[in-house]
């Protein structure tokens, strides 16, 4: 079986570093390479020590298949923008017939931008399952990511009932200090290149930045992490 086609190939790391002269220097960055098996093991152990449930899979097809098993039938779902989820075919998949209620699709049907923003804040942030990636996973067991609007950080931090993070092993870093370095020096320039295509804006910005160090004792099973032994997203 093949994964569904990614309809945003122009916004992948490989495409952006060829098409956008502002980021061509990142094409050979070590942050774009899949991590070694030892580093994956370290990151998994660190996350589990902090209470996260972790699944390690080998390929993007494996990630696509396990993600389908982690969401119960009838659940409401939403997703942050995620090149990783696009690359494993999941964004294309949830645009079709699935066992779930795709809230993201409902939000995008609202063309009034003020009303759409309100739906993102309310309906979009309080779904049963929120799907996303992160900018980094540290070997110390922390998740870190940032965004411009706050919708992604808000949904992950508290709003959604459950969160599933899917990340390629290229997102693995040593510690929290390197998490911020990767966000600023690698993920942000690439996201800026993406928004130049997607929205015609000159750049993105990190106006919200979140580090999740441990699971909450009030809902210890809320966040699951799927690490893929491939380079995905940025």
C-alpha positions in Angstrom: 0.0 0.0 0.0 1.2 3.5 -0.8 0.4 6.6 1.3 -1.9 9.2 -0.1 -0.2 11.8 -2.3 1.1 15.0 -0.6 -0.6 17.9 -2.5 1.9 20.4 -1.1 5.2 19.1 -2.5 6.4 22.7 -3.2 6.4 23.3 0.6 8.7 20.4 1.5 12.2 20.9 2.7 13.7 19.5 -0.5 11.6 21.8 -2.7 12.0 25.0 -0.6 15.8 24.7 -0.4 15.8 24.5 -4.2 13.3 27.2 -5.0 13.9 29.9 -2.3 17.4 31.6 -2.5 17.0 32.8 1.0 17.4 29.3 2.4 19.5 27.4 -0.1 22.3 27.3 2.5 20.2 25.1 4.7 20.1 22.3 2.1 22.9 20.4 3.7 22.1 21.3 7.4 22.6 18.4 9.9 19.1 19.3 11.1 17.7 17.8 7.9 19.2 14.4 8.4 17.7 11.4 10.1 19.2 10.7 13.5 21.2 7.6 14.4 19.5 4.6 16.1 21.3 5.5 19.3 19.8 9.0 19.4 16.3 7.7 18.7 16.7 5.3 21.6 17.9 8.2 23.8 15.0 10.4 22.8 12.5 7.7 23.3 13.9 6.9 26.8 13.9 10.6 27.7 10.3 11.1 26.7 9.1 8.0 28.5 11.0 9.0 31.6 8.9 12.2 31.5 5.6 10.3 31.1 5.0 10.5 27.4 3.7 7.5 25.5 6.1 6.9 22.5 5.8 4.9 19.3 8.9 4.5 17.1 8.2 3.5 13.5 10.6 3.0 10.5 8.8 4.7 7.6 6.3 7.3 6.7 3.9 4.5 5.7 4.3 3.0 9.1 3.5 6.4 10.6 0.4 6.8 8.5 -0.9 3.4 9.5 -0.2 3.7 13.2 -1.8 7.2 13.3 -5.0 5.7 12.1 -5.0 3.2 14.9 -4.5 5.8 17.6 -7.7 7.8 17.0 -11.0 6.1 18.0 -13.9 6.1 15.6 -16.2 9.1 15.9 -13.6 11.4 17.5 -13.4 15.0 16.4 -9.9 15.9 15.0 -8.0 19.0 14.0 -4.5 19.6 12.9 -2.0 22.3 13.1 -0.2 23.0 9.8 2.4 20.3 9.6 4.6 19.5 6.6 5.3 16.2 8.4 1.7 15.2 8.4 1.5 16.2 4.7 4.5 14.1 3.9 3.1 11.0 5.5 -0.1 11.5 3.5 -2.3 12.1 6.5 -3.6 15.6 5.5 -4.7 14.3 2.1 -6.3 11.3 3.8 -8.4 13.3 6.3 -9.8 15.4 3.5 -11.7 12.3 2.3 -14.1 9.9 4.1 -12.7 8.8 7.5 -14.2 7.5 10.7 -13.6 10.9 12.4 -15.1 14.4 12.4 -12.6 16.6 10.6 -13.0 20.0 12.3 -10.2 21.5 10.2 -12.3 21.1 7.1 -15.3 22.7 8.7 -13.2 25.7 9.8 -11.8 26.3 6.3 -15.4 26.4 4.9 -15.8 29.7 6.8 -14.5 32.3 4.4 -15.0 35.3 6.7 -11.5 35.6 8.3 -12.8 37.0 11.6 -15.3 34.2 12.0 -12.8 31.6 10.9 -10.3 32.8 13.5 -13.0 32.5 16.2 -13.7 28.9 15.1 -10.0 28.2 15.3 -9.9 29.5 18.8 -13.0 27.7 20.0 -13.9 24.6 17.9 -10.4 24.0 16.6 -8.6 24.1 19.9 -11.0 21.8 21.8 -11.2 18.7 19.6 -10.9 15.2 20.9 -7.6 14.7 19.0 -5.2 17.4 17.9 -2.6 16.3 15.4 0.7 18.1 14.9 4.5 17.9 14.7 7.1 19.8 16.7 10.3 21.6 15.9 12.4 19.4 18.2 12.4 16.4 20.5 15.3 16.5 22.9 17.2 13.5 24.2 16.3 14.8 27.6 12.7 14.1 26.8 11.3 17.5 26.0 9.0 18.6 23.1 9.5 22.1 21.8 7.7 24.2 19.1 6.7 27.7 18.2 4.1 29.4 16.0 2.9 32.8 14.9 -0.8 32.8 15.7 -0.8 30.9 18.9 -3.4 28.4 17.7 -0.9 25.5 17.6 0.6 26.2 20.9 -2.8 26.7 22.5 -4.3 23.4 21.3 -1.2 21.4 22.3 -0.8 23.1 25.7 -4.3 22.6 27.1 -7.2 22.9 24.7 -7.5 19.5 23.0 -8.5 16.4 24.8 -5.6 14.4 23.3 -2.5 15.3 21.3 -0.6 13.2 18.8 2.8 14.5 17.8 4.4 13.0 14.7 8.0 13.8 14.0 10.9 12.6 11.9 14.1 11.7 13.7 15.7 14.7 12.2 13.9 16.7 14.9 16.0 15.1 17.6 18.4 17.4 19.4 20.6 17.2 22.5 18.7 19.4 25.0 16.5 22.4 25.5 19.2 24.9 24.5 19.6 23.2 21.1 15.8 23.0 20.7 15.7 26.8 20.6 18.8 27.0 18.3 17.1 24.6 15.9 13.8 26.5 16.0 15.5 29.8 15.2 18.2 28.8 12.8 16.5 26.0 10.8 12.7 25.7 11.4 11.9 29.4 11.3 13.7 30.2 8.0 12.0 27.2 6.3 8.6 28.2 7.7 9.2 31.7 6.4 9.9 30.3 3.0 6.7 28.3 3.2 4.5 31.3 4.1 6.0 33.2 1.2 4.4 30.6 -1.0 1.2 29.9 1.0 0.3 33.4 2.1 2.4 35.8 0.2 4.0 37.1 3.4 7.6 38.1 3.7 8.4 35.9 6.7 7.0 34.1 9.7 7.9 34.8 13.3 8.1 32.9 16.6 5.6 34.9 18.7 4.7 31.9 20.8 7.2 29.3 21.9 6.4 26.2 24.1 8.5 23.6 25.8 6.6 20.6 27.1 8.9 19.0 29.7 6.6 16.4 31.3 3.1 15.1 31.0 0.5 16.6 33.3 -0.4 14.5 36.3 -4.1 15.5 35.8 -4.2 13.8 32.3 -1.1 11.6 32.0 -2.1 9.8 28.8 -3.0 13.0 26.9 0.1 13.4 24.6 1.5 10.6 22.4 4.6 10.9 20.3 5.3 9.0 17.1 9.0 9.1 16.1 9.7 8.2 12.5 13.1 6.9 11.5 13.2 9.2 8.5 13.8 12.9 7.9 10.4 14.6 7.7 9.3 18.2 7.8 11.4 21.0 9.4 
